[in-house]
């Protein structure tokens, strides 16, 4: 019994690659420059695997469908969602978000959804890429 469990572990230990490679063909000299080139369309990401169904990536927000009920603000455990009372809309700070998807589940109009986008690292927590309006 124990041998049947240990054998696959040892096989995997000596099988290459040991880790997922960075999503580029070759290791870039500057990761920041590489990601800037990806945004500009000069380079392409090579994903090691497709994101699975139900993956909780960057939140997308359909501003036109939002009715301003603020239920998402009430259930957010991180305080990542802020109300914009004049517009009856919301603002989401992804740098605070824990990607629990509670805001998506409670939204009566389904204007909040989790996307497959996973590259969210940034040097500025308040950059325009980390704020969803």
N, C-alpha and C positions, 0 to 999 in steps of 0.2 A: 504494500500500500504506500509506504513512504517513498520507496524508490520510484514509483510511478509519478509522484508529484515532484520529486527532485530532478529527474531526468530532463523535463522540459525547461526547467530553470537553468541548468548547466548548458543546454543547447543554445539558449538565448544569450547567455553570457559571452559566448565565443562567436556569435554571429554578428557580422557587420551590417549596417552601421549601428553603433551603440546608442546614438542619440539622433534625433531628427536634425537634418541640416537646415541652416538658415534658408528661407525661401528664395534663394538665388542660385544660379548654376555654380558660381564660384564665390568664395568669401569676399565680400566687398571691402575695400580699404577703409571706407567710411560708411557706416550704416545710415547715418543721417542723410548724406548725399544720395545714397541709393534710394532711400524712401522718398526723397524729394524728386528724384528721377522717375520713380514709379508714379507719383502724383501727376507729373508733367507728361507721362506717356512715353518716356524715353527708355524705361526698363520695365520688365514684367516679373511679377512674383511667381515663383514656382512652389505651390503649396505641397507639403509632403503628403497630406491626406485632405480629402474634402471635409468640410465642417459637417458634423452629424446633424440629423434632423432634430429640431428642438434646441439647437445651440443658442446660447444667450450672449449675443454680441452687442454691438452698438445699438442703442434704442433709436428707432425712427419715430417721427412725430408728424401726424397729418394735422396741420394747424387749422385747415378749413373744416375738418370734421369735429374738432374739439368744441364742446359746449361750455367749458369753463366751470364744470361741477366741482373741481378740486378734490375729488375722491382719491386721485393718485397721490396728492400731497399728504393726505391723512394716513395712507398705508405705507408710505415710504419710510423704511427703518433708518435710512442714512441721512435724511433731510436733503436729498439731492435735487428735489423738485421745488421750484419757487413759483409763486403766483405772480401774474402780471394783471392786476385788477382792472386797469383801464381798458385793456384789450380783451379781458376774460379769457386769457390764454395762460400757458405755463412756460417755464424755462427749466431745462434739465442740465445739471452740472455732472458730466460723466466722470470727472475726477473724484467725485464723492460717491458715485453709484456703486453698489455691490452686485448689480445684475441679478437680483433675486426674482425679477419679473412680476412682482406683486402689483405694480402700477398697471401692467398690461392686462393682468387678470381681472382687475376691478373696473377698468374703463368701460362705461356703458356704450360708447360709440366706436370702440376698437380703433382709436386713433393712435395708440401706442403699440409698437411691435418691436420684437427683438430681431435684428438683422444678423447676417453671417459675418459682418465686418469685425475683425478681431485685433487689428493693428491700431491700438489707441494710445500708444506711448507718446508722450510729448514732454518737452522741458518746461512748458508753462501750463499749470493746471487750469488757467482761465483762457487758454487759446480758443480761437473760434472753432477749431476742430473738436474740442471737448465740451462745447456748449450746444445743446440742441434747442432750437427755438422754433 
